[in-house]
Each structure stands twice: as structure tokens, then as C-alpha cells.
Amino acid sequence: MAHSNTTKPTAKQLLALLRDKHVNDVFVPECKNGPSQSSGGHLRLDAVAMNRSWTNACVIGYEIKVSRSDFLGDKKWPGYLEYCNRFTFVCPSGLIQAEEVGPECGLMWSSKTGGRLYTKKKAPYRRLPPVNFESMFRYILMCRADIRGPLFNGSPQTQEEYWRAWMEKKEQRATFGHRVSKRIQLVIEKDILSVERENRRLVEDHKTYAKVEDAMVELGLCGDWNPTDKLREMVQDRGKTIPKNLSRLIDQTLLNLKAAKNIIDEAGEGK
């Protein structure tokens, strides 16, 4: 097949197209199968993608080729197969033919304009034991993962910054909670004291009422008849003596009764 004269996309551009294709997946460019300092060396795939699924996880390895010589001279790619469920070559349109890749490989071409990728040959799915992925996953987690927490003050934070901020927030919440609890306690204590004072006042009022009642009983002013007429007769009768403090007690009683009536009326309106 004749190659197009259209400007071919670069490896960086093809990698960007792969990233867009896996925008909702885990995507790791230049992914190694272990630490760089391992004595046995390491392999490096141009990109690894994994769908976000617990039950049907699939790891896809990608090898990008932008020249025939690079493709024909690559002897490392068979080692990539044990680290991915699917393995696919990615190249500019027409650079590699489907029959040139092995039966265990897939092939993707970029469009002639370089704006998108499409599958020329679908890579078969190969079930692999989980142990095959362990070293690569450890590398991704420890060397490539950028774990960030929720937003604080409008900006993302690293894991260390997240937990540091979380501890500070926790201390602030504890201090705030203590202050609120203390305030509530003071309000409750104030209300209790107010109720106690009101109870004492009512007790004193009751004693005053009792004194007035005793004085009226002593004067014979209690009964079903009109006490004002009887009282008028007694005042006119010089033989009867009115207690000196009776007038003051009656005035105080009337004031207390009026205040009590106002409280009862206000309580009734609030219901």
C-alpha cells in the first residue's frame, strides 16, 4: 500500500490521541513493568490503559511506531504481552499492515488528518493470572500515581497536604465544638437560675397571699357575702381595729396578681 504524502503525526501526537481515547480510564504513558533500579532491568510500554471495572478489568498495552525501521527492528514487544490483556500497535495510517503484526496483537491507525484513531485490527483478549500485573501495578502506584484529596480553599492537594489539612480542620472542629458546648452550658445554667429565681418569687407571693387571706379570715371578711360592705361597716365601727399592714399587703397582692395575669395572658397568646 502506498504511503500518503500527508504529514504523519508524531509519537507525541499519537500518545495524545490515546489519552483522549481513554479519558475515562486509568492511563499511564511510558509505563514500566517495575522499578528502574531493578537488577533484572525493566520493560517500558509507550502507554498502558485500564478500564475502571472491578469485575471485567482489562489492561491494554500500546506500542507507538512512527517509522518502518523502528517497527521492523523492535524485538522487545513480545515481552510486553505478559503484562496486558490486550496489546496493540499504534502508527500513522498505512505505516504497518494488519498481517505484519502477530495474531496476539492489534493494530490502530491514525486518520490521514491525524485527528483521531481507528482500529485496523482488534487485539484478542488474553486472560492472565493477577500475579503478572503485580510489579507493574506497584510501579504505577508508587512511582506514577499522584494521589490528591478533596479541594481545600479552591485548590487540589497532595495526600500529605490533604491529611495535614484534615488534622487542622479536626482540631478546629474540636475547639469549635468545645466553645459551642460551653456556650450552651452557660445558657442552660442561666435559664436554670432564672427559673429558680422565678420559683422563689412565686413562693414569696404565695406567702403574701396566705397572710392576706389569714388577715381577712380574722376580720371575718371571707364568705359568700360581699366583703366590701362588711369592711365598710368594720371601718365605721370604732370598736374594730384594722391591722396597720393590711392596706400595704393588699396593694402588693393586687400588683402581684396583675403581673401574674399579664404573664398568663401572654402565654395564652403565644399558643
Backbone torsions as a table, in degrees:
resi	resn	phi	psi	omega
1	MET	NA	132.7	-178.9
2	ALA	-73.7	139.0	179.7
3	HIS	-79.9	144.6	179.9
4	SER	-75.0	148.0	177.0
5	ASN	-80.5	-3.6	178.7
6	THR	-62.9	140.9	180.0
7	THR	-55.9	126.3	-176.8
8	LYS	-80.7	144.2	177.7
9	PRO	-68.8	151.7	177.6
10	THR	-82.8	169.6	177.3
11	ALA	-61.1	-37.6	179.5
12	LYS	-64.2	-39.1	179.3
13	GLN	-69.0	-39.4	177.3
14	LEU	-65.6	-37.1	177.3
15	LEU	-63.8	-39.9	178.1
16	ALA	-63.8	-37.8	177.3
17	LEU	-65.4	-37.8	176.9
18	LEU	-65.4	-40.1	179.4
19	ARG	-62.1	-42.4	178.3
20	ASP	-64.5	-37.5	-179.9
21	LYS	-63.2	-34.6	-176.8
22	HIS	-109.1	38.1	-176.3
23	VAL	-61.7	-26.7	-179.8
24	ASN	-100.5	6.3	-178.3
25	ASP	-112.7	172.2	169.6
26	VAL	-75.1	125.7	-176.2
27	PHE	-133.0	123.5	-178.0
28	VAL	-128.0	107.5	175.9
29	PRO	-75.5	152.1	179.4
30	GLU	46.4	59.5	-175.1
31	CYS	-91.4	128.6	178.5
32	LYS	-94.5	162.5	178.8
33	ASN	-94.4	7.6	179.5
34	GLY	174.0	-177.3	-178.6
35	PRO	-67.7	147.3	-178.2
36	SER	-63.3	-30.7	-174.9
37	GLN	-86.9	7.0	180.0
38	SER	-64.8	142.8	-175.4
39	SER	-64.8	-29.1	-178.3
40	GLY	-85.6	6.3	-176.7
41	GLY	76.2	-174.2	-179.0
42	HIS	-152.8	160.4	174.0
43	LEU	-103.4	154.5	179.8
44	ARG	-136.5	115.9	175.7
45	LEU	-86.4	147.4	178.7
46	ASP	-63.1	-30.9	176.8
47	ALA	-163.4	149.5	174.5
48	VAL	-131.6	133.5	177.6
49	ALA	-126.5	145.9	177.8
50	MET	-141.1	129.1	178.1
51	ASN	-70.5	153.8	-178.0
52	ARG	-88.6	82.5	-178.8
53	SER	-145.6	134.0	176.8
54	TRP	-81.2	-33.2	-173.3
55	THR	-95.9	-29.5	-177.0
56	ASN	-128.6	49.3	-179.3
57	ALA	-66.0	141.3	179.1
58	CYS	-140.3	122.5	177.9
59	VAL	-98.4	125.2	-178.6
60	ILE	-114.4	125.4	176.0
61	GLY	-100.6	140.8	-178.9
62	TYR	-124.6	138.3	172.8
63	GLU	-122.4	119.5	-176.5
64	ILE	-95.2	131.0	178.1
65	LYS	-128.8	131.3	178.3
66	VAL	-121.9	7.2	176.4
67	SER	-146.3	149.9	179.6
68	ARG	-65.7	-40.3	-177.2
69	SER	-63.8	-37.6	178.4
70	ASP	-65.1	-41.3	179.2
71	PHE	-66.4	-48.5	-176.7
72	LEU	-68.0	-29.5	-177.6
73	GLY	-91.4	-2.2	-177.6
74	ASP	-79.4	116.5	177.6
75	LYS	-110.4	1.2	-175.1
76	LYS	-90.1	-23.7	-169.3
77	TRP	-59.4	-30.9	178.3
78	PRO	-59.2	-27.1	178.3
79	GLY	-69.8	-18.4	-179.9
80	TYR	-73.9	-22.0	-170.3
81	LEU	-61.6	-32.4	-177.2
82	GLU	-77.3	-1.7	-179.7
83	TYR	-112.5	8.4	179.0
84	CYS	-151.5	148.4	178.0
85	ASN	-76.0	-28.1	175.5
86	ARG	-135.0	143.1	178.4
87	PHE	-130.2	131.3	-173.0
88	THR	-136.5	135.4	170.1
89	PHE	-85.3	144.0	178.1
90	VAL	-127.0	129.4	-176.8
91	CYS	-152.9	168.1	172.9
92	PRO	-63.7	157.9	-177.2
93	SER	-53.9	125.8	174.3
94	GLY	82.7	-4.8	-176.8
95	LEU	-68.6	-40.4	-179.7
96	ILE	-125.7	139.7	178.3
97	GLN	-97.5	152.5	-176.4
98	ALA	-58.8	-35.9	-178.0
99	GLU	-74.4	-8.5	-179.1
100	GLU	-87.6	-15.4	178.4
101	VAL	-95.9	154.6	-177.7
102	GLY	-67.2	165.2	-178.6
103	PRO	-64.5	-21.8	-180.0
104	GLU	-88.5	3.0	-175.4
105	CYS	-113.9	156.7	172.7
106	GLY	-111.0	173.7	-179.1
107	LEU	-144.3	132.9	176.5
108	MET	-126.2	137.6	175.8
109	TRP	-110.5	150.5	167.7
110	SER	-83.3	156.1	174.8
111	SER	-67.6	163.8	-178.0
112	LYS	-62.9	-27.0	176.9
113	THR	-84.8	-10.5	-180.0
114	GLY	76.6	16.4	-176.0
115	GLY	-92.9	-14.3	-178.7
116	ARG	-156.6	170.3	177.2
117	LEU	-114.1	146.7	172.1
118	TYR	-141.5	153.3	-174.0
119	THR	-82.2	124.7	174.8
120	LYS	-93.3	-34.9	176.1
121	LYS	-147.2	125.1	-178.9
122	LYS	-78.6	132.8	178.9
123	ALA	-74.6	133.4	178.1
124	PRO	-71.1	150.9	178.3
125	TYR	-84.2	131.3	178.7
126	ARG	-121.7	123.5	179.3
127	ARG	-79.9	126.7	-177.8
128	LEU	-123.9	149.3	177.0
129	PRO	-66.4	146.2	-178.3
130	PRO	-55.6	-30.0	-177.6
131	VAL	-60.9	-25.9	179.6
132	ASN	-62.7	-29.3	-174.7
133	PHE	-93.4	-9.1	-169.6
134	GLU	-58.8	-51.0	-176.1
135	SER	-64.5	-37.6	179.6
136	MET	-69.6	-40.8	178.9
137	PHE	-65.2	-37.1	176.7
138	ARG	-63.4	-41.4	178.0
139	TYR	-61.2	-45.6	-179.4
140	ILE	-61.3	-44.1	-175.8
141	LEU	-69.4	-44.5	-172.7
142	MET	-88.3	-26.5	-174.6
143	CYS	-112.0	-20.5	-173.6
144	ARG	-121.2	-21.1	-175.8
145	ALA	-72.2	135.2	175.4
146	ASP	-114.8	86.5	-173.7
147	ILE	-81.5	121.1	-178.6
148	ARG	-124.8	146.7	-179.4
149	GLY	-91.0	-170.8	178.1
150	PRO	-63.8	171.3	-179.3
151	LEU	-75.0	133.5	171.8
152	PHE	-123.9	125.0	-179.2
153	ASN	56.7	31.3	173.5
154	GLY	84.9	4.0	-178.6
155	SER	-133.6	142.3	178.4
156	PRO	-70.1	153.3	-178.8
157	GLN	-130.6	155.2	176.8
158	THR	-71.6	172.5	-178.4
159	GLN	-60.1	-43.5	179.8
160	GLU	-63.4	-44.5	179.9
161	GLU	-64.6	-37.3	179.3
162	TYR	-60.8	-49.2	-177.2
163	TRP	-70.1	-33.7	176.4
164	ARG	-63.8	-45.9	178.3
165	ALA	-64.8	-36.3	179.2
166	TRP	-62.7	-42.1	179.1
167	MET	-65.4	-41.6	178.3
168	GLU	-62.8	-42.9	177.6
169	LYS	-62.5	-38.0	-179.5
170	LYS	-63.8	-44.0	178.7
171	GLU	-63.5	-40.7	178.5
172	GLN	-63.9	-40.6	179.2
173	ARG	-64.8	-39.3	180.0
174	ALA	-64.9	-44.0	178.5
175	THR	-63.6	-44.8	179.1
176	PHE	-61.6	-43.6	179.6
177	GLY	-62.9	-38.6	178.7
178	HIS	-65.2	-42.6	179.9
179	ARG	-64.2	-42.5	178.5
180	VAL	-63.7	-43.9	179.7
181	SER	-61.2	-42.4	179.0
182	LYS	-63.4	-42.1	180.0
183	ARG	-63.5	-44.2	178.6
184	ILE	-60.7	-41.8	179.4
185	GLN	-61.2	-42.9	179.3
186	LEU	-64.0	-41.5	179.0
187	VAL	-62.9	-43.1	-179.8
188	ILE	-63.7	-44.5	179.7
189	GLU	-62.3	-39.0	178.7
190	LYS	-63.9	-42.1	179.4
191	ASP	-65.4	-39.0	179.4
192	ILE	-63.1	-44.2	178.5
193	LEU	-62.2	-39.9	179.0
194	SER	-62.6	-43.2	178.9
195	VAL	-64.8	-41.1	179.6
196	GLU	-63.2	-42.0	178.0
197	ARG	-62.8	-41.5	179.1
198	GLU	-64.0	-38.2	178.4
199	ASN	-64.9	-41.1	178.4
200	ARG	-63.8	-40.1	178.9
201	ARG	-63.1	-41.6	179.5
202	LEU	-65.2	-36.2	177.6
203	VAL	-63.3	-44.4	178.6
204	GLU	-64.1	-40.2	177.8
205	ASP	-61.0	-41.3	-179.8
206	HIS	-62.5	-39.1	177.9
207	LYS	-63.8	-39.9	179.0
208	THR	-63.4	-45.2	178.0
209	TYR	-59.0	-39.6	-179.1
210	ALA	-64.4	-39.3	178.6
211	LYS	-64.3	-43.7	178.8
212	VAL	-61.1	-43.5	-179.0
213	GLU	-63.6	-41.5	179.7
214	ASP	-62.7	-42.0	-179.5
215	ALA	-64.3	-40.3	-179.9
216	MET	-68.4	-37.1	176.7
217	VAL	-64.6	-42.1	-179.4
218	GLU	-61.6	-35.2	179.8
219	LEU	-85.1	-3.5	179.9
220	GLY	75.1	27.7	-177.3
221	LEU	-95.3	3.6	-179.5
222	CYS	-102.2	135.9	179.3
223	GLY	158.7	-173.6	-178.6
224	ASP	-81.2	-14.8	-178.4
225	TRP	-81.1	171.8	-178.9
226	ASN	-76.0	114.7	-175.0
227	PRO	-70.8	-21.2	-177.2
228	THR	-68.2	-39.5	177.8
229	ASP	-63.5	-43.6	179.8
230	LYS	-63.7	-40.9	-179.3
231	LEU	-65.8	-38.2	178.8
232	ARG	-63.3	-40.6	177.8
233	GLU	-63.2	-40.7	-177.7
234	MET	-68.3	-37.4	179.2
235	VAL	-66.0	-38.3	179.4
236	GLN	-71.6	-24.6	-179.5
237	ASP	-85.4	108.1	-177.0
238	ARG	-66.7	-13.0	-179.8
239	GLY	-77.8	-14.4	179.8
240	LYS	-99.1	140.1	179.9
241	THR	-112.0	125.4	177.7
242	ILE	-87.9	130.2	177.0
243	PRO	-56.0	136.0	-175.6
244	LYS	-61.7	-34.0	-175.1
245	ASN	-91.1	2.6	-176.1
246	LEU	-66.6	-41.1	-179.2
247	SER	-62.1	-43.2	179.8
248	ARG	-65.2	-39.9	179.4
249	LEU	-64.1	-38.4	179.9
250	ILE	-67.3	-42.5	177.9
251	ASP	-60.0	-45.0	-180.0
252	GLN	-64.9	-38.6	179.4
253	THR	-64.0	-42.6	179.2
254	LEU	-62.5	-41.0	178.1
255	LEU	-63.2	-43.2	179.9
256	ASN	-65.4	-41.0	179.1
257	LEU	-64.5	-39.0	178.2
258	LYS	-64.1	-43.4	178.6
259	ALA	-63.1	-41.1	178.9
260	ALA	-64.0	-39.8	178.9
261	LYS	-63.2	-40.5	179.1
262	ASN	-62.5	-41.9	179.2
263	ILE	-62.8	-43.1	-179.3
264	ILE	-65.7	-40.4	179.2
265	ASP	-64.1	-43.6	179.3
266	GLU	-63.8	-40.3	177.7
267	ALA	-62.6	-37.5	179.7
268	GLY	-68.6	-35.2	179.6
269	GLU	-72.0	-27.5	-178.5
270	GLY	-76.3	-12.8	-178.6
271	LYS	-79.0	NA	NA
